[in-house]
Amino acid sequence: MIQSMVNAMSMQSIVIATKEQVSCDLDGEIVILDLKNGIYYGLDAIGARIWNMLQEPQTVGAIRDAILLEYDVEPERCGQDLLGLLRDMGDKGLVETRNETAT
């Protein structure tokens, strides 16, 4: 069920970091430890910014809009890259996705 929700992710989907992990900032980058399987993941500065936004429920579109304001990137490329990152994080169990619109 979680897998199908990750694959169905859209700009209206609400995403949040799962509680089964811990993370820390290392000079502007993020290291995440998945407590379920003991695997570490690393994110660069942009990934770290996204990860920090994921600490509270956010729509994918709101995250994309924030990244567009902060970085020089084409909107279509930003959206595709963001969805790819979030799907990958979802596959690894680092984020939860709800296909609902924020209220």
N, C-alpha and C positions, 0 to 999 in steps of 0.2 A: 504494500500500500504506500509506504513512504517513497519507494522508487518511482511509482507512477506519478505521485505528486511532484517529485523533482523534475521529471521529464515534462510535465505539463506546466512548468513555471512560465509566467508571463510578467509583463511590467506591472500588472495589478496584484500579483501574488505578494503575500506578506511573508517576510523571512525574518528569522531570529537565530542567533547562535544557540546551540544546545547547551544543556547544563552539564553534560558528561565530558567536559574539557576544561583545561585551564590555559591561560595565555599570558605572555609577558612581552613588553616592548624591549627591543634590543637596538638602541640607536636608530629609531624610526622605522624599524622593521618589526614584525610580530612572529613569535614562535608559539605554536599551539601544541599542547600535549593532549591527545585523545586518551582519556582515562580508561576507556573500555578496552582498548587494544595496545596501549603503551606506545603508539606511533607519534612521532613529532612531525609537524608541518611548519613550513616557513612561508611568510608573505613579505613581499617588497613593500615599499612606502605606500604605493597606491592600494595594494591589497590590505595593508595595515589600516588605512583610512576606512576602507569598506568594512573590515572586521570590527573596528570601533563603532561604526554605525549599526552593526548587527547586534550589538549588546541590548538594544531595544527593538521591538517589532517595527519593521519598516517595509514599505512597499518597494519592490525592485525599481519602480519608476522614480521614487523619491531618492533612492541611492544614486541612480543614474544622473538625475538632475543635479545633485550635490557634486558629483564627480565632474560633470560638464562645467560647473561654475568654477571649480578649483583647478582644472587641468585643461590644456589645449589638446582636445581630441574631438574627432568628428562624432556627432551624435549617434549615427548608425553603428560605427565601430565600437563606441563606448557601450552601447546597449548589447551588442553581440558578445563582446568580451566579458561584460558583467554577468550576463546570463550563463556563459560558459563557466566562469569562476564559481558562481553560486551553485550551478548544477554539479560541478566537481566537488564542492564542499558538501553538498547534500548527499552525493554518492558515498562520501567518506564519513557521513554522520555528524558533520560539524555544524550544520544548520538545519533547522526545521522550516518547512514551507507549508503555507496555507493558501489555497487558491480562492481567496476572498478579497474583497476590497476593504480598505481601511475605513473605519467610521470616525 
